[in-house]
Amino acid sequence: MKNIVTPRVFIAATRQNDGKTTTSLGLLSALRKYYPRIGYIKPVGQRFVDVADHKIDEDSFLMDKVYSLNCPLPEMSPIAVASDFTRNYLKSSNNDQLIQRVEKAFDRVAWEKDFVLCEGTGHAGVGSVFDLSNARVAKILHAKVVLVTQGGIGRPIDEIALNQALFEKDGVEIIGVILNKVRQDKVDYVTEFAKKGLERKGLHLLGVIPHQRILSSPTIELIRDGLKADMLNDSNQEHNIVDSVVVAAMSARNARQFFRPGALIILPADREDLIETAASTCETGLPTKLAGIVLTDEMTPSTRVLQIIRRMPYPVMMTHRDSYQVASSVHDLIVKTRPGDAAKIALIRDLVSNHVHIHDIVDRTLR
């Protein structure tokens, strides 16, 4: 690896979905006050989008779209762990080639940059099966680590201790911990006692980010893609945020009470009475802005009802699945921030700027 000069930090987490990408997204914005030219790399990625015949990790794609980082996109996502990756690796064990790929990618991302933010994949041990655990990758990149974990005291610190042991085994320094998704009414309490608990482990508390429900709520776009559903109208509200999910298995009169702002209504496509009721709430001018509607069982509504659907302001989609399957799939969705989620991105920037000690990260990275 040629570049060991450009300042860098490696963002890891204690578990999947602890908020590592959310934190990284906010940190990129906040760090620009110190370093105008910032690069980003996610050396090992597991969830992808296809861009110009390259598999690009969706987090790398997100960072580039939001911040226009002027880094080569394939180098921001050098290793794609596709479904057959581990099996092929265990047959060939080409670890040296993978290390060289990571090193070269970092050098290109860091070219003419003042700072590089490196994002890991899950906890310290993820990737061990192909000899590129997060701890090992941080070591290869000569990067110190910021560890992100969910809010609390006992379990987070227990999990931090496990991750700390693996990072230390590889000779990687953890410069501090960020607690994420902490209940608003528990922020002061958690801050006080988590700080004491971390200090006993020789670790520094870098910030406590309060939980915001909106960041865990899916958008209609995410649900549509997750269900592989077909749109039935041309609504431009695909970034509507879903606050609640209602399976409409009742009369139209009783269903009306559930037609609230932010609700996703799931109903069989042959329930034309419910579709008409939803449409009528739009026409009355009442502040009942549904997030959207999912029609199930792939039964095409009548021509008359399709005309009503096309006039609805919010998205209406159709899937072949039944209502139970749709509700289960929506519940199990992994909510990821996407480039078009402007409200979420603005909130993330504010949360990290206001609740994370950015100067401490800069200072401890350079020590």
C-alpha positions in Angstrom: 0.0 0.0 0.0 1.5 3.3 -1.1 -0.6 5.8 0.7 -0.2 5.8 4.4 -0.2 9.6 4.7 -3.8 10.7 4.0 -5.8 10.8 7.2 -8.5 8.2 7.4 -11.0 6.6 9.8 -12.8 3.2 9.6 -16.5 3.1 10.7 -17.5 -0.3 12.1 -20.5 -1.5 14.1 -21.2 -4.1 16.8 -24.1 -5.6 14.8 -25.9 -5.3 11.5 -28.3 -2.4 11.3 -26.8 -0.5 14.2 -26.7 2.7 12.1 -23.2 2.5 10.6 -24.2 3.8 7.2 -26.4 6.5 8.7 -23.5 7.7 10.9 -21.1 7.6 7.9 -23.5 9.7 5.9 -23.7 12.3 8.6 -19.9 12.2 9.3 -19.1 12.9 5.6 -21.0 16.1 5.8 -19.6 17.2 9.2 -16.0 16.3 8.4 -16.1 18.6 5.3 -15.8 21.5 7.7 -12.3 20.2 8.5 -11.4 18.5 5.2 -13.0 20.0 2.1 -11.9 17.1 -0.2 -13.1 13.8 1.3 -13.0 10.4 -0.2 -15.1 7.3 0.7 -14.5 3.6 0.4 -16.5 0.5 1.4 -13.8 -2.1 0.8 -16.1 -5.1 1.3 -19.8 -4.9 0.3 -22.7 -7.3 0.3 -25.7 -5.3 -1.1 -25.3 -3.9 -4.6 -26.7 -1.9 -7.4 -25.5 -2.4 -11.0 -23.8 0.7 -12.5 -22.2 0.5 -15.9 -21.5 -3.2 -15.7 -20.0 -2.9 -12.2 -21.5 -4.2 -9.0 -21.4 -1.2 -6.7 -22.2 -1.4 -3.0 -25.4 0.5 -2.4 -23.8 2.5 0.4 -20.9 3.6 -1.9 -23.6 4.6 -4.5 -25.5 6.5 -1.9 -22.4 8.5 -0.7 -21.4 9.4 -4.2 -24.9 10.5 -5.2 -25.4 12.6 -2.1 -22.0 14.2 -2.0 -20.5 14.0 -5.5 -17.2 12.8 -4.1 -15.3 12.8 -7.3 -13.9 9.3 -6.6 -13.9 6.4 -9.1 -17.1 4.5 -8.3 -15.6 1.0 -8.8 -12.8 1.8 -6.4 -15.2 3.0 -3.8 -16.6 -0.6 -3.8 -13.6 -2.9 -4.7 -14.9 -6.2 -3.4 -18.4 -7.5 -4.1 -19.4 -10.4 -2.0 -21.9 -12.1 -4.3 -23.7 -15.3 -3.6 -20.8 -17.5 -4.8 -18.0 -15.4 -3.5 -17.2 -17.3 -0.3 -17.5 -20.7 -2.0 -15.1 -19.6 -4.7 -12.7 -18.1 -2.2 -12.5 -21.3 -0.1 -11.6 -23.2 -3.3 -8.9 -20.8 -4.4 -7.9 -18.8 -1.3 -6.7 -15.8 -3.3 -6.2 -13.5 -0.3 -3.2 -11.7 -1.6 -5.1 -10.6 -4.7 -8.0 -9.3 -2.6 -5.6 -7.4 -0.3 -4.0 -5.8 -3.4 -7.4 -4.9 -4.8 -8.3 -3.1 -1.5 -5.0 -1.3 -1.3 -5.1 -0.1 -4.9 -8.7 1.0 -4.5 -7.9 3.0 -1.5 -4.9 4.7 -3.2 -7.2 5.8 -6.0 -10.0 7.0 -3.7 -7.4 8.9 -1.6 -5.8 10.6 -4.6 -5.8 14.4 -4.0 -8.1 14.0 -1.0 -7.6 15.5 2.5 -9.3 12.7 4.3 -10.9 9.3 3.6 -13.8 7.8 5.4 -13.8 4.0 5.2 -17.0 2.0 6.1 -16.9 -1.6 7.2 -19.5 -4.3 6.9 -21.1 -5.2 10.2 -19.1 -6.2 13.3 -15.4 -6.7 13.6 -15.5 -10.4 12.6 -17.7 -10.1 9.4 -15.6 -11.3 6.5 -13.4 -13.7 8.5 -14.5 -16.6 6.4 -12.6 -15.2 3.4 -9.8 -13.7 5.7 -10.9 -10.1 5.3 -12.7 -9.4 8.6 -13.4 -5.8 9.3 -10.6 -5.8 11.8 -8.2 -7.2 9.2 -9.4 -4.6 6.6 -8.9 -1.8 9.0 -5.4 -3.1 9.6 -4.7 -3.3 5.9 -5.8 0.3 5.5 -3.8 1.6 8.5 -7.0 3.0 9.8 -8.2 3.7 13.3 -11.7 2.7 14.2 -14.9 4.4 15.3 -17.4 1.8 16.6 -21.1 2.4 16.3 -23.6 0.5 18.5 -27.2 0.8 19.5 -28.2 2.8 22.5 -28.1 1.4 26.0 -25.6 0.5 28.6 -25.3 -3.3 29.4 -25.7 -5.1 26.1 -23.9 -2.5 23.9 -20.8 -2.4 26.2 -20.8 -6.2 26.3 -20.8 -6.3 22.4 -18.3 -3.5 22.3 -15.9 -5.6 24.4 -16.1 -8.5 22.0 -15.4 -6.3 19.0 -12.6 -4.5 20.9 -10.9 -7.8 21.5 -10.8 -8.7 17.8 -9.6 -5.3 16.7 -6.9 -5.3 19.3 -5.8 -8.8 18.2 -5.2 -7.3 14.7 -3.4 -4.3 16.3 -6.1 -1.8 15.4 -6.9 1.1 17.6 -10.5 2.1 18.5 -10.6 5.8 18.9 -14.1 5.9 20.3 -17.7 4.8 20.3 -20.9 6.4 19.0 -24.2 5.2 20.6 -27.0 5.3 18.1 -30.8 5.1 18.4 -31.0 6.1 22.0 -34.5 6.9 23.4 -35.0 10.6 23.7 -36.0 10.4 27.3 -32.9 8.3 28.1 -30.2 10.3 26.4 -28.8 12.0 29.6 -28.9 8.8 31.6 -27.3 6.6 28.9 -24.6 9.3 28.3 -23.6 9.4 31.9 -23.4 5.7 32.6 -22.2 4.5 29.2 -19.4 6.9 29.4 -18.3 5.5 32.7 -18.6 1.9 31.4 -16.6 2.7 28.3 -13.9 4.4 30.3 -13.4 1.2 32.2 -12.6 -0.4 28.9 -10.2 2.3 27.9 -12.7 3.7 25.3 -13.9 7.2 24.6 -17.6 8.2 24.1 -17.7 10.2 20.9 -21.5 10.9 20.8 -25.0 9.8 21.6 -27.5 10.0 18.8 -31.2 10.1 19.8 -33.6 7.7 18.1 -35.7 9.2 15.3 -38.5 7.0 14.1 -38.5 8.4 10.6 -35.0 6.9 10.0 -36.4 3.4 10.7 -39.5 3.9 8.5 -39.5 2.7 4.9 -40.4 4.8 1.9 -42.9 3.8 -0.7 -40.0 3.4 -3.2 -38.3 1.0 -0.9 -41.5 -1.0 -0.4 -42.2 -1.1 -4.1 -38.7 -2.4 -4.9 -38.9 -4.9 -2.0 -42.2 -6.3 -3.2 -41.3 -5.9 -6.9 -44.7 -4.4 -7.3 -46.2 -2.7 -10.4 -47.3 0.9 -10.2 -50.9 1.6 -11.2 -50.6 5.4 -11.3 -48.0 8.1 -12.0 -47.8 9.6 -8.6 -44.6 11.5 -7.9 -44.7 10.7 -4.2 -42.6 7.6 -4.1 -40.5 9.1 -1.3 -43.5 9.2 1.1 -42.5 7.8 4.4 -44.6 5.0 5.9 -45.5 5.6 9.5 -48.0 2.8 9.9 -49.2 -0.3 8.0 -52.9 -1.3 7.8 -54.3 -4.5 6.4 -57.8 -3.4 5.4 -59.9 -6.5 6.2 -63.0 -4.7 7.3 -65.9 -2.7 5.9 -65.3 0.5 4.1 -67.1 2.4 6.9 -64.8 0.9 9.6 -61.7 1.2 7.4 -62.0 5.0 7.1 -60.7 5.6 10.6 -57.4 4.0 9.6 -56.9 6.2 6.6 -54.5 8.5 8.3 -51.5 10.6 7.1 -48.5 8.3 6.6 -50.5 5.1 6.5 -49.8 2.3 4.0 -53.0 0.5 3.2 -52.8 -3.2 2.1 -56.0 -4.6 0.6 -57.2 -7.2 -2.0 -57.5 -5.7 -5.4 -61.2 -6.8 -5.6 -62.1 -4.6 -2.6 -63.3 -1.8 -4.9 -65.4 -0.3 -2.1 -62.2 0.4 0.0 -60.4 1.8 -3.0 -63.3 4.2 -3.6 -63.3 5.1 0.1 -59.6 6.0 -0.1 -60.3 8.1 -3.2 -63.1 9.9 -1.5 -60.9 11.0 1.4 -58.6 12.7 -1.2 -61.5 14.5 -2.8 -62.9 16.0 0.4 -59.7 18.0 1.0 -59.2 16.5 4.4 -55.6 16.2 5.8 -55.7 12.5 5.2 -52.6 11.9 3.1 -52.0 8.2 2.9 -48.4 7.2 2.2 -49.7 4.8 -0.5 -51.8 1.7 -1.2 -50.8 -1.9 -2.1 -53.3 -4.0 -3.9 -52.8 -7.7 -3.4 -53.6 -11.0 -5.1 -52.9 -9.6 -8.6 -56.6 -9.2 -9.5 -56.9 -6.3 -11.9 -59.5 -3.8 -10.8 -62.3 -2.8 -13.2 -61.7 -0.1 -15.8 -63.8 2.4 -13.8 -61.7 1.8 -10.6 -58.5 2.0 -12.5 -59.5 5.4 -13.7 -60.1 6.4 -10.0 -56.7 5.0 -9.0 -54.9 7.0 -11.8 -56.3 10.2 -10.3 -55.1 9.4 -6.7 -52.2 11.7 -5.6 -50.3 9.1 -3.7 -48.8 5.8 -5.2 -50.9 2.8 -5.7 -49.2 -0.5 -6.6 -50.2 -4.1 -7.2 -48.5 -7.4 -6.4 -49.3 -11.0 -6.9 -48.7 -11.8 -3.2 -51.6 -12.0 -0.7 -52.2 -9.4 2.1 -50.4 -11.5 4.8 -47.3 -12.0 2.7 -47.2 -8.3 1.8 -47.6 -7.2 5.5 -44.8 -9.7 6.5 -42.5 -8.5 3.8 -43.0 -4.8 4.7 -42.4 -5.6 8.4 -39.1 -7.5 7.6 -37.7 -4.9 5.2 -34.2 -3.6 6.0 -34.7 0.2 5.9 -31.8 1.8 4.1 -31.5 5.5 3.3 -31.5 6.2 -0.5 -30.2 9.1 -2.5 -33.7 10.5 -3.0 -34.7 10.5 0.7 -34.0 14.2 1.1 -35.9 14.6 4.5 -34.0 11.7 6.0 -30.6 12.9 4.7 -31.2 16.4 6.1 -32.1 14.9 9.5 -29.1 12.6 9.5 -26.7 15.5 8.9 -28.3 17.5 11.7 -28.2 14.6 14.2 -24.5 13.8 13.6 -23.5 17.5 13.6 -25.4 18.2 16.8 -24.7 15.0 18.8 -21.3 13.7 17.7 -18.0 15.3 18.8 -16.5 15.7 15.3 -13.4 17.5 16.6 -12.6 14.6 18.9 -12.7 12.2 15.9 -10.4 14.5 13.9 -8.1 14.9 16.8 -7.9 11.2 17.7 -7.5 10.2 14.1 -4.3 12.3 13.8 -2.7 11.3 17.1 
